[in-house]
C-alpha cells in the first residue's frame, strides 16, 4: 500500500517561496543546482569503476546499493594502503648496504688529537706570572693558569667561583684587569708547552717528519691540545713557523704504503695523554670520549674504520626523512662543512651567547661571538648544565660520517721496563667495507605506488583526479553562469514534481516486488463486509490525501 504525502503550503510560506525563486536561485541555489547536474553527469561519464551504476535511474535499489558498497570498500582500502605507504615514505625511505669496491677508494687518515692532562710549562708559567703580577703574585695564580689551560664546562662549573672570589686574579675594578682575566686565550698560549719540548721523532707512514710541522695547537672543549691532520686546528699562534701558515691539506693513505700509521714520541713521564681519533672534519668535543688514555704502557693503538656515505639521490628527501645532512646543505658558523660535532658546538655556542652574551675561550674566534672574560665565566658556570643539554640541540648526523673504533692495544715489551716513549696509531687492516645509504622509496616510487593502488581498486588515474576537479569547480561555475536559465527551469520542474509515495506494505521485496510507482493516488474502496447501512460523512473523499 502506498500513501502519498500531503502537498500543502502553509499560510505565509507562499510569498517566501516566490522570494526564493526570484533571489536565491541566482546565487547559492543556482550553484547547487549546477553541482547536482554535474554530479549526475560525472557519475554517468566517469571512468571510475562502478560509479556509473550508482547514478543510473532505472537500476533497482539493491543493485545500486551493491555497487555503492563495492566502491566504498575499494575507496576505504585505497586510503588505508596509501596512508601506510606515505608513513613508510616519511619514516623509512632509505636503506643502508655494503660497498666493497675498496680498490678505488681514497682513504683519509683520521685526525689524532693529543690532550696533555697538564699542558702548562712550569718555566713559562713562572715567567708569565712575574710579567703580569710582578714579584708578589696572588697565591692561586698558578692554579688559575692551569685551570684556564684545561678549561671545560665541568671545570668551569666546579671552580669558577673559587677564582672569581679573589680580586687579585680578576682585578680590583674594570680599569685594573690583569691579562689572564681579560684575554684568557692569549694567556694560555704563553704558558703551555710548545710542541718542540713535548714531542720528538715523529713518523708519518713510516717516514720521519718534523713534529711541529704535523702537530698543530687546538683548543677543544676539554682544554688545550695538539692535533694531527685536523681541519679545525688553530690557524695562528705565537710560536708559529712560516711553513705552518700554508693551507690545510688532508692526509690520505694508499694500499701500497709501507705503513698506515702516525707515530710520535714524548718523554714526559709524570702525565697522561688522552688520545682522540676522529674524522678530519670533526673536532674532539663532548660528543666523543677518548679512545685511549696513554700512560706509556702501550706502544701501538690499532683502530678500524666504519665509514657511511649517502648517494646524491637522497637529496630528494627531506632531512627528517633521511636523518642526515649533506656537507653543503646547511650553513654553520663554526665550519664550512656540516658535521654533527660542528653543529653541536655551534648549538652550545649559541646557547652560551644567549645566556651570557659571550662564549668560553676554547671556542674559535667567530664574528658575532664575544670571548668571555674571567668574570663572565661565572655566568657560564651558572648555566653550564643548560648549555650542555643535548636535548636542546636538534642536530643530525652528517650524510658522510666516519667512526673509528680501537680494535687492539699493543702493550710495551716487559723486557724494556714496561714503558715506551712512542705511541703509534695505525689502521688495523686496510679498509675493505664501507656502508652506502641510498634511496629505497623515493618520490617516483611513491607516485607509482599511489597510482597502482588507486588503479587496482578504483580504476583511478591522474587524469581522473583532474577530471574530478574540473567537474566540481570550473565546469560547475561556468554552467551556473552560462546555463542559468536552463538550470532554473530544471530546478523549478524538480520542485514542482510530487513527492514519491510512502510504501506502507510489510511484504519483503524478495517475496513480492514493489508495485511500480504511479502519478495517480490509490483509490480506497470499501470492503464487501461493510454494513449496508454505512454512509460516509459529509465532505468525505474517497481518495487519500
Beta strands, then each sheet from edge to edge (+ up, - down):
strand 1: 2-3
strand 2: 94-99
strand 3: 107-108
strand 4: 111-116
strand 5: 200-204
strand 6: 207-209
strand 7: 215-220
strand 8: 223-228
strand 9: 252-253
strand 10: 261-265
strand 11: 273-278
strand 12: 292-294
strand 13: 298-310
strand 14: 401-411
strand 15: 422-427
strand 16: 434-439
strand 17: 502-503
sheet 1: 1+ 17-
sheet 2: 2+ 16- 13- 14+
sheet 3: 2+ 16- 13- 15- 10+ 5- 6+
sheet 4: 3+ 9-
sheet 5: 7+ 8- 4+ 11- 12+
end
